Amino acid sequence: MSNSTVDNIQMVDVVGQYQHIKQEVDEAVLNVISTAKFINGPAVKKFEHHLAEYLGVQYVIGCANGTDALQIALMACDLKPGDEVIVPSFTYVATAEVIALLRLKPVMIDVDSNTFNTTVEFIQSHITPKTKAIVPVHLYGQSCDMESIMDLAKKHNLFVIEDNAQAIGADYTFSDGRIQKTGTIGHIGCTSFYPSKNLGCYGDGGAIFTNDEDLANKIRMIANHGQSKRYYHSLIGVNSRLDSIQAAVLDIKLKHLDQYAMARQQVAAAYDKAFTTIDALQIPTRSTFSTHVFHQYTLRVKNRKRNELKDYLAEKGIPSMIYYPVPLYEQEAFKPFYKGEKLSNTEQLSQEVISLPIHTEMEDEILKYIIKCVCLFFEG
């Protein structure tokens, strides 16, 4: 394998993906510029409509980024300072950050050590009279068990806000055979269009989904300074908008989203085949009720050599990432909410997980090289 090819290995190949849709994207972007409809223009409305159709949801509201999406969703639920919101401890900081920012209390719970997602059992044991909402995170590309979570939420009259930033396009199958897209099952769903996401723009962007008309109207108002009519402000809101150029890019990429998922799944299948016989590795577990769109391909390294593997791969020109090396409750920012409870699965995963390159443009030569290097490390 040539050195030039090694030098080009990336976790996500956004540039390579762009080359395949360059003409469509360039035309769409130039069209927005020529019309000068940069804010809430026709491109935004068009994308929101197409995304709603794809997801099978009634309402999609674009916003500036995924973190804003979570914050606006929580604001729409009319929670009061001190109300408790249950959130997994093994996730990106944004999920819990917005809870604390709104003077709510993030209650961090453990996750399943195989799927990396939280479960109804962990949620149930942390519900108190102050609990008002649950934020399940569909980590790495597959769904939490939303049917059981929604049943529990209904029993306790709790809001459910899905953090769907890593699993857009994934399908959840209910026990009666019904299928819904992740992000459309809870009261509100949120996603990020950060460039490295499965559906990513060329800057920042996010969106909020719901089937509730009243919530949708409220979310739109909150995202636009609390107004439904210009200069008439009914609510305290924020300024969070998906700009038209990003919407135009996303509308092009949305048409390819299922194809992108298939490409990622093919890479994951090749990794699985190569690594399943390595005792020190645990390949990603697939839930029976969810498809997996592989935002990340995340292994567990069970022989305490995760960091050594990462260093070895770096020496071979192969990037890797650790999502997430420190449990949320051990972060300095969240110490005020820490009760001293160690969450065993989260602790273990923080020491074991490593994510390998996976994207839509993975060349066979590079894929084989990555596999070869991982296998050689464990043979040594």
Backbone torsions as a table, in degrees:
resi	resn	phi	psi	omega
1	MET	NA	133.9	-175.1
2	SER	-73.7	151.8	178.4
3	ASN	-62.7	-33.2	-179.0
4	SER	-64.4	-35.0	178.0
5	THR	-70.3	-42.2	177.8
6	VAL	-58.7	-42.8	-178.1
7	ASP	-62.8	-19.6	-175.8
8	ASN	-96.1	4.3	179.6
9	ILE	-69.8	128.9	-178.5
10	GLN	-133.1	154.5	174.0
11	MET	-63.5	-42.7	179.1
12	VAL	-139.3	130.9	-177.5
13	ASP	-103.3	78.3	-179.5
14	VAL	-66.8	-37.8	-179.0
15	VAL	-66.6	-44.6	178.7
16	GLY	-61.3	-39.9	178.6
17	GLN	-64.2	-40.6	-179.8
18	TYR	-60.6	-37.5	-177.0
19	GLN	-59.3	-29.9	-178.6
20	HIS	-79.1	-19.7	-178.3
21	ILE	-123.0	17.6	-172.2
22	LYS	-56.1	-47.8	-175.8
23	GLN	-63.2	-44.9	179.3
24	GLU	-62.3	-46.0	-177.7
25	VAL	-65.5	-46.7	-178.7
26	ASP	-59.2	-43.2	179.9
27	GLU	-64.9	-41.8	-179.2
28	ALA	-65.1	-43.0	-180.0
29	VAL	-65.6	-45.6	179.4
30	LEU	-63.4	-32.6	177.8
31	ASN	-64.7	-40.9	177.3
32	VAL	-63.6	-44.7	-179.1
33	ILE	-62.1	-41.3	-177.6
34	SER	-66.8	-28.5	179.7
35	THR	-90.7	-16.8	-179.5
36	ALA	60.0	24.8	176.4
37	LYS	-93.7	72.5	-170.0
38	PHE	-81.9	-28.6	-175.7
39	ILE	-117.3	121.8	-179.9
40	ASN	52.2	37.0	179.7
41	GLY	-81.4	-176.6	-179.3
42	PRO	-57.1	-32.4	-179.4
43	ALA	-63.3	-35.7	178.6
44	VAL	-68.2	-47.8	-179.6
45	LYS	-61.9	-39.5	-179.5
46	LYS	-64.6	-45.0	179.9
47	PHE	-66.4	-44.0	178.5
48	GLU	-56.9	-42.1	179.4
49	HIS	-64.4	-46.8	-178.7
50	HIS	-66.2	-38.5	178.9
51	LEU	-67.8	-38.7	176.6
52	ALA	-61.4	-41.8	177.2
53	GLU	-63.1	-44.3	-179.1
54	TYR	-62.7	-43.9	-176.7
55	LEU	-79.1	-20.1	-175.2
56	GLY	72.7	38.2	-178.5
57	VAL	-122.0	153.4	-174.9
58	GLN	-73.0	-39.3	-171.7
59	TYR	-134.1	133.9	172.4
60	VAL	-127.3	127.5	179.3
61	ILE	-120.7	115.4	178.0
62	GLY	-72.2	151.8	176.2
63	CYS	-149.2	-176.4	-168.2
64	ALA	-75.2	-28.6	-178.8
65	ASN	-169.1	171.9	-177.5
66	GLY	-67.9	-33.1	178.1
67	THR	-65.9	-43.5	175.3
68	ASP	-59.7	-39.2	-179.8
69	ALA	-57.2	-45.9	178.9
70	LEU	-64.7	-42.9	-178.9
71	GLN	-64.3	-46.4	-178.8
72	ILE	-63.5	-39.5	178.5
73	ALA	-60.1	-45.2	178.6
74	LEU	-65.2	-40.1	178.6
75	MET	-61.6	-34.3	-178.6
76	ALA	-70.5	-15.1	-177.5
77	CYS	-89.2	-0.8	177.1
78	ASP	56.2	42.4	177.9
79	LEU	-78.6	155.5	-177.2
80	LYS	-107.5	151.8	177.0
81	PRO	-51.3	132.7	-178.9
82	GLY	94.9	-16.5	175.1
83	ASP	-60.6	145.2	-177.5
84	GLU	-95.8	137.3	177.1
85	VAL	-125.3	122.1	-178.0
86	ILE	-83.2	132.3	-175.4
87	VAL	-146.7	143.3	177.7
88	PRO	-66.4	148.2	179.7
89	SER	-81.5	-18.6	-177.6
90	PHE	-104.4	84.7	-177.6
91	THR	-164.7	175.0	176.1
92	TYR	-71.8	151.0	-172.8
93	VAL	-58.1	-31.6	-174.9
94	ALA	-56.8	-34.8	-176.3
95	THR	-59.6	-42.6	-179.9
96	ALA	-91.0	-26.3	-176.8
97	GLU	-58.2	-45.0	-177.3
98	VAL	-68.1	-29.6	177.5
99	ILE	-63.2	-49.9	179.7
100	ALA	-65.8	-37.5	-179.1
101	LEU	-59.1	-34.8	-179.3
102	LEU	-88.2	12.5	178.5
103	ARG	64.4	26.1	170.4
104	LEU	-93.0	171.8	-177.4
105	LYS	-110.4	112.7	175.9
106	PRO	-74.8	122.5	176.6
107	VAL	-104.7	107.6	-171.9
108	MET	-89.7	129.9	-176.1
109	ILE	-123.4	166.4	-176.3
110	ASP	-79.1	170.7	179.2
111	VAL	-126.4	163.1	175.6
112	ASP	-68.6	134.0	-174.5
113	SER	-73.7	-12.4	-179.8
114	ASN	-99.0	-46.2	-178.7
115	THR	-90.0	-15.6	-177.0
116	PHE	72.9	-0.2	179.6
117	ASN	-100.1	154.4	176.8
118	THR	-75.1	164.1	-176.5
119	THR	-129.3	165.5	-178.6
120	VAL	-63.4	-29.9	179.2
121	GLU	-64.6	-44.4	178.6
122	PHE	-66.7	-38.1	179.0
123	ILE	-65.3	-48.9	-176.3
124	GLN	-54.1	-42.4	-174.9
125	SER	-72.6	-8.7	-178.9
126	HIS	-113.9	5.6	177.6
127	ILE	-76.2	130.9	176.5
128	THR	-129.7	174.9	176.3
129	PRO	-59.8	-19.9	179.9
130	LYS	-89.5	-7.3	-179.0
131	THR	-69.6	129.3	-178.6
132	LYS	-124.5	-18.0	-176.4
133	ALA	-155.9	157.9	175.7
134	ILE	-125.6	136.2	175.5
135	VAL	-119.7	86.8	175.1
136	PRO	-72.8	139.5	179.6
137	VAL	-111.0	124.3	178.3
138	HIS	-86.3	83.5	-166.9
139	LEU	-76.1	139.3	172.6
140	TYR	66.5	-6.8	174.5
141	GLY	131.2	4.6	175.5
142	GLN	-135.0	160.0	-169.7
143	SER	-80.9	147.8	162.3
144	CYS	-66.6	168.1	177.4
145	ASP	-78.3	86.1	-170.9
146	MET	-70.3	-28.6	-179.8
147	GLU	-62.1	-47.7	-179.7
148	SER	-68.7	-35.7	178.5
149	ILE	-66.5	-42.1	179.4
150	MET	-67.6	-36.6	176.9
151	ASP	-62.5	-42.9	179.2
152	LEU	-66.4	-41.8	-179.7
153	ALA	-63.5	-40.4	178.7
154	LYS	-63.3	-41.6	-179.7
155	LYS	-59.9	-37.7	-175.8
156	HIS	-105.1	7.0	178.0
157	ASN	57.7	53.0	-177.6
158	LEU	-112.4	145.3	170.4
159	PHE	-73.1	146.3	172.9
160	VAL	-123.1	119.5	178.8
161	ILE	-116.0	111.1	-177.8
162	GLU	-80.9	127.3	170.3
163	ASP	-90.6	100.1	-172.7
164	ASN	-106.7	21.9	-174.0
165	ALA	-62.4	-26.6	-176.1
166	GLN	-107.2	-1.2	-172.2
167	ALA	-131.2	21.2	-179.4
168	ILE	-60.5	131.5	-177.6
169	GLY	98.8	-12.7	179.3
170	ALA	-74.7	147.8	179.6
171	ASP	-105.6	136.6	174.0
172	TYR	-110.2	132.0	179.6
173	THR	-107.7	121.7	177.7
174	PHE	-77.1	166.2	-177.9
175	SER	-63.7	-23.4	178.3
176	ASP	-91.6	6.7	176.8
177	GLY	95.7	-10.8	177.0
178	ARG	-63.4	145.2	179.0
179	ILE	-123.0	131.7	174.4
180	GLN	-133.2	151.7	175.2
181	LYS	-72.6	142.9	173.3
182	THR	-58.7	146.9	-178.2
183	GLY	93.5	-11.1	-177.5
184	THR	-113.6	4.5	-173.3
185	ILE	-95.7	-40.8	177.0
186	GLY	-72.0	-177.8	177.8
187	HIS	-66.0	-35.7	178.3
188	ILE	-141.5	142.9	173.0
189	GLY	-120.1	148.5	-178.2
190	CYS	-131.7	146.7	174.6
191	THR	-144.6	164.4	176.6
192	SER	-116.3	144.0	174.0
193	PHE	-110.8	28.8	174.8
194	TYR	-50.6	143.5	-170.8
195	PRO	-52.0	-31.1	-177.6
196	SER	-84.6	-4.9	179.8
197	LYS	-69.9	162.7	179.9
198	ASN	-57.4	-38.9	169.9
199	LEU	-115.9	94.1	-173.6
200	GLY	-119.4	146.1	177.3
201	CYS	-95.9	-167.3	-178.7
202	TYR	-109.9	41.7	179.4
203	GLY	177.6	-139.6	176.0
204	ASP	-103.3	152.4	177.0
205	GLY	-178.0	159.4	177.2
206	GLY	-160.5	176.1	178.4
207	ALA	-156.3	157.6	-179.7
208	ILE	-126.4	137.5	-178.0
209	PHE	-121.5	149.0	171.7
210	THR	-164.7	157.4	172.5
211	ASN	-104.1	3.1	-177.2
212	ASP	-98.6	115.5	-175.5
213	GLU	-62.3	-41.4	-179.8
214	ASP	-64.2	-43.6	177.0
215	LEU	-63.0	-41.0	-179.0
216	ALA	-60.8	-45.0	179.4
217	ASN	-63.3	-40.3	179.9
218	LYS	-67.1	-41.8	179.3
219	ILE	-61.7	-44.4	179.3
220	ARG	-60.7	-40.5	179.8
221	MET	-66.8	-47.1	-179.1
222	ILE	-59.3	-41.9	-178.1
223	ALA	-68.7	-15.9	-177.1
224	ASN	-122.4	56.0	175.5
225	HIS	61.5	23.3	177.5
226	GLY	73.1	21.5	-176.8
227	GLN	-120.3	143.2	169.4
228	SER	-106.0	-21.9	174.4
229	LYS	-125.5	135.6	-173.4
230	ARG	-56.6	130.3	177.8
231	TYR	75.2	7.8	175.1
232	TYR	-120.6	105.7	-169.6
233	HIS	-107.1	110.3	-177.4
234	SER	-90.1	-23.2	-176.5
235	LEU	-132.6	160.1	166.4
236	ILE	-78.7	120.5	-176.4
237	GLY	-126.2	-162.6	178.6
238	VAL	-134.8	175.0	176.3
239	ASN	-110.7	97.7	-175.6
240	SER	-142.9	104.1	-175.0
241	ARG	-130.3	143.1	170.6
242	LEU	-82.8	117.2	-175.5
243	ASP	-76.8	159.2	-169.4
244	SER	-65.4	-35.0	179.8
245	ILE	-64.6	-44.0	178.5
246	GLN	-64.9	-38.6	178.1
247	ALA	-62.4	-39.0	178.9
248	ALA	-64.0	-40.8	177.1
249	VAL	-64.0	-45.9	-177.9
250	LEU	-64.2	-35.4	-179.7
251	ASP	-64.6	-35.2	175.5
252	ILE	-68.4	-47.7	-175.0
253	LYS	-69.7	-28.6	178.9
254	LEU	-58.2	-35.5	-179.8
255	LYS	-64.4	-21.0	-177.2
256	HIS	-105.3	2.6	-170.1
257	LEU	-60.2	-44.4	179.8
258	ASP	-65.5	-37.1	176.6
259	GLN	-64.8	-40.1	177.6
260	TYR	-61.8	-40.8	179.2
261	ALA	-63.3	-40.9	179.2
262	MET	-63.0	-39.9	178.6
263	ALA	-63.5	-42.0	177.1
264	ARG	-65.2	-40.7	179.7
265	GLN	-63.9	-34.1	177.5
266	GLN	-66.9	-40.5	176.2
267	VAL	-63.8	-44.7	179.8
268	ALA	-60.5	-39.8	179.7
269	ALA	-64.2	-38.0	177.7
270	ALA	-66.8	-42.3	175.6
271	TYR	-60.6	-47.1	-179.2
272	ASP	-54.7	-49.6	-177.0
273	LYS	-59.2	-38.7	-176.7
274	ALA	-77.5	-33.0	-170.3
275	PHE	-101.7	-9.7	-173.1
276	THR	-64.7	-22.5	-179.2
277	THR	-94.9	-0.3	178.6
278	ILE	-86.9	111.7	-173.9
279	ASP	-58.6	-32.6	-175.7
280	ALA	-79.4	-6.4	-178.8
281	LEU	-114.0	142.6	169.1
282	GLN	-116.4	117.9	179.2
283	ILE	-74.0	161.9	-178.2
284	PRO	-58.2	134.6	177.1
285	THR	-84.6	132.4	177.1
286	ARG	-96.3	126.9	174.8
287	SER	-73.7	144.5	-177.8
288	THR	-69.7	-24.4	-174.9
289	PHE	-96.2	2.0	-174.1
290	SER	-140.9	142.2	166.0
291	THR	-77.0	165.7	-178.4
292	HIS	-124.8	121.0	-178.3
293	VAL	-99.8	3.3	170.1
294	PHE	49.4	59.9	166.2
295	HIS	-58.4	-37.9	172.3
296	GLN	-132.5	147.5	168.1
297	TYR	-104.5	106.6	-169.7
298	THR	-116.9	120.0	176.8
299	LEU	-96.1	156.6	166.1
300	ARG	-106.9	126.0	177.9
301	VAL	-99.0	110.2	-168.0
302	LYS	-97.7	6.5	-179.6
303	ASN	-109.6	22.3	178.2
304	ARG	63.7	23.4	-178.5
305	LYS	-117.0	25.4	-179.8
306	ARG	-57.9	-48.7	-177.5
307	ASN	-67.2	-34.8	175.9
308	GLU	-64.5	-40.6	177.2
309	LEU	-62.0	-43.9	179.6
310	LYS	-59.8	-45.1	179.7
311	ASP	-64.8	-40.4	179.5
312	TYR	-62.5	-44.8	179.8
313	LEU	-64.6	-39.0	178.2
314	ALA	-60.8	-39.8	177.6
315	GLU	-62.5	-28.9	-179.8
316	LYS	-91.1	6.7	178.3
317	GLY	81.0	19.2	-177.6
318	ILE	-109.5	117.1	177.4
319	PRO	-74.7	153.1	172.3
320	SER	-150.4	164.5	-178.6
321	MET	-136.1	151.5	175.0
322	ILE	-113.2	106.4	176.7
323	TYR	-114.6	97.0	17.5
324	TYR	-139.4	135.2	-171.2
325	PRO	-79.0	-16.4	-177.8
326	VAL	-131.9	123.4	175.8
327	PRO	-55.2	146.1	-178.0
328	LEU	-55.3	-40.0	-175.1
329	TYR	-71.6	-10.4	175.6
330	GLU	-95.7	-4.5	176.7
331	GLN	-71.5	141.9	-177.8
332	GLU	-54.1	-39.8	-175.7
333	ALA	-64.7	-24.8	-174.6
334	PHE	-105.2	9.7	179.3
335	LYS	-58.9	-33.5	177.5
336	PRO	-61.3	-20.2	-178.0
337	PHE	-101.1	1.3	-172.2
338	TYR	-86.4	125.3	-178.3
339	LYS	-100.4	2.6	-178.1
340	GLY	90.0	4.9	-179.3
341	GLU	-83.3	117.5	175.6
342	LYS	-86.3	132.1	179.5
343	LEU	-102.1	108.7	-165.5
344	SER	-62.2	-42.5	-178.8
345	ASN	-68.0	-41.9	177.6
346	THR	-61.2	-45.2	178.9
347	GLU	-57.9	-45.2	-178.0
348	GLN	-66.5	-46.7	-178.8
349	LEU	-62.2	-37.9	179.2
350	SER	-59.4	-26.3	179.7
351	GLN	-93.5	-12.7	-170.5
352	GLU	-116.6	-26.4	-170.3
353	VAL	-76.7	146.4	171.7
354	ILE	-150.8	136.1	-178.1
355	SER	-108.8	133.3	-179.2
356	LEU	-97.9	162.1	177.6
357	PRO	-56.9	133.6	174.2
358	ILE	-153.4	126.7	179.1
359	HIS	-164.5	-179.5	-170.8
360	THR	-79.4	-13.5	-174.5
361	GLU	-113.4	21.8	-175.2
362	MET	-66.0	118.5	178.8
363	GLU	-79.6	145.4	-176.4
364	ASP	-58.5	-37.1	-179.4
365	GLU	-63.8	-42.7	179.2
366	ILE	-68.1	-43.1	179.4
367	LEU	-58.5	-45.7	179.6
368	LYS	-64.7	-36.4	179.0
369	TYR	-65.6	-44.4	178.5
370	ILE	-61.0	-46.2	179.9
371	ILE	-60.5	-44.2	-179.3
372	LYS	-60.1	-44.3	-177.2
373	CYS	-67.3	-41.1	178.1
374	VAL	-62.9	-44.7	-179.5
375	CYS	-64.2	-40.8	179.7
376	LEU	-63.6	-36.5	178.8
377	PHE	-59.3	-43.2	-176.4
378	PHE	-83.1	-15.5	175.3
379	GLU	-82.2	-21.8	-174.2
380	GLY	-72.0	NA	NA
